Amino acid sequence: MIAILIKALMSLGTRLLVSLASEQLIEWAFFKICDSVVKSTKTPHDDEWFLKIKETYEASKVSEDKK
């Protein structure tokens, strides 16, 4: 009986996690973490690198929306 309850809870937890891990959440988390790492360093090179990646990603996202 307990094993069945645990399996049901695991299944529900997995479904909940998958629904929360949408593309938008992953995108937000990725850029938030990268932004924090870039701000914590003193070199300007990683700032430029991060900005270029973000611009490229946003441009590709806009071009996908137009399709």
N, C-alpha and C positions, 0 to 999 in steps of 0.2 A: 504494500500500500504506500509506504513512504517513497519507494523507488519510483512509483508512477507519479506521485506528487512532485518529486524532484525533477523528473524528466519534463513534466508539464511546465514547471517554473523555468527550467533551462530553455525550453522552446520559446516561451513567452519572452524571456530576457533576450534571446538571440534575435527574435523578430523586432523587438523594441530597439535594440542596438542598430540593426540594419536600417530601420526606418529613420533613426536619428542621424545616421552617418550618410546623409545625403551629399550630393556634390557641392552644394553651397556651404554646408558645414565644413567639409574637408577643405574647400577653398579658403574659407575664412580662417580656419585653424592654421593652415600652411602659411598664409601671408602674415598672420598675427605672430607666429613663432619666428618666422624669418625677420620680420620687422624688429622684434625684440632683440634678436641676436645681432642684427646690423647696428642697432642703436647702442649696444653695449660695447662695441669696438671703437677704437679711436682713429682707424684709417678711413680715408674717404673712398677708397677703392671698392670696398664691399657695398657702400651706399650706392655708388654708380651701378654696380652689378645688379643689386636688388631692384633698383629703379628700372633698369633695362628689362629685367625679367618680368616685372609687374606690367610695364607698358606693353611688352610683347604678348603677354597672356591676355590682357584686356583687349588688345587689338584683334587677337584671334577669336576672342569671345564675341566681339561685335560682328566680325565677318561671318561667324557661324549663325548669329541671329538673323542676318540678312538673307540667308539661304532658305 
